[in-house]
Amino acid sequence: MRGTLRAFLSVDIDDQSLLSRITNIQTRLDARTAKMKLVEKEKIHFTWRFFGETPVSRIESMKEVMSRIRSSSFEIRIGGVGAFPSARRPRVIWIGVTENSDKMRSLKAETDDLLAELGYSREARKFHPHATIARVRNVLDRNLLQENLESMAGIDVGSMIVGNLRLTKSTLTPSGPIYQTVWEVELK
């Protein structure tokens, strides 16, 4: 097969009650503070590794390498709203991991080691487990936005099991990306 596809590796949030709680948090983002694009409920996930345009010929070898993951499934607790690069100058608003983020970092390190076998370099930035819930286009009131985000820093969403990794195809369209699972590997 020839060509490329825009792809990323992710841990998806499949629990509808967790996603509903996250969308409730999105409604608490004060629209008076910034122009934002909220991430649609069905597209909220933990990005593990963004590959960008990937040769279709590599997709199967990526799955073979990822199927050698030794990590077991584990539970995480989702919560805490934050922003990158900071609450004062946000571009991305996220929901984080409040319990077992160390296990997520260990799994990330293991996947990076496996991907290195295929020639993918390790990412320079420290991995901070998070799910993007909004992208800030323009800040209207920096102080009020910072207060709004800080008021949700201790919020709790709930827990979920990290039991698999998925390679997702992302097709860009004028109305936003369309995601499609290409393959999934289960954690033992």
Buried (B, 14 or more C-beta within 10 A) or exposed (E): EEEBBBBBBBBBBEBEEBBEBBBEBBEEBBEEBBEBEBBEBEBBBBBBBEBEEBEBEBBEEBBEBBEEBEBEEBEBBBBBBBBBEEBEEBEBBBBBBBBBBEBBBEBBEBBBEBBEEEEBEEEEEEBBBBBBBBBBEEBBEBEBBBEBBEEBEEBEBBBBEBBBBBBBBBEEEEEEBEBEEBBBBEBE
